[in-house]
């Protein structure tokens, strides 16, 4: 049986995937051996497009799966909004600030204690910056921290 709600959800994720891909192209993609700032968002967008297309195909045929009520919608909505804002502000604010804020939102949705939230967000941001920018040589958007990075 075809469920309109599943089709709407599939379309929403398809649009998000398209936005990720379009935003990544604006950041320059590069190649796998020399990735640019938009490479990983581009790959993520393509994966999201593929998965949401598969989900839409199954939902349209009435085979998307059993519906289960899942508590609050506020948490998933906050994560989706945070991802959209991440892509929209990455170039302007920079990798360090946007990644720290995104990880803080995700950890908050997971109901992490405030002290752990701050420590994990900072650690994730610093370690990922050091790995990608310093170790792998991937150019990450410095944003407003240009003078410090």
Buried (B, 14 or more C-beta within 10 A) or exposed (E): EEBEEBBEBBBEBBEBBBBBBBBBEEBEBBEEEEBBBBBBBBBBBBEBBEBBBEBBEBBBEEEBEEEEEEEEEEBEEBBEEBBBBBBEBBBEBBBBBBBBBBBBBBBBBEEBEEEEBBEBBBEBBEEBBEEBBEEEEBBBBBBEEEEEE
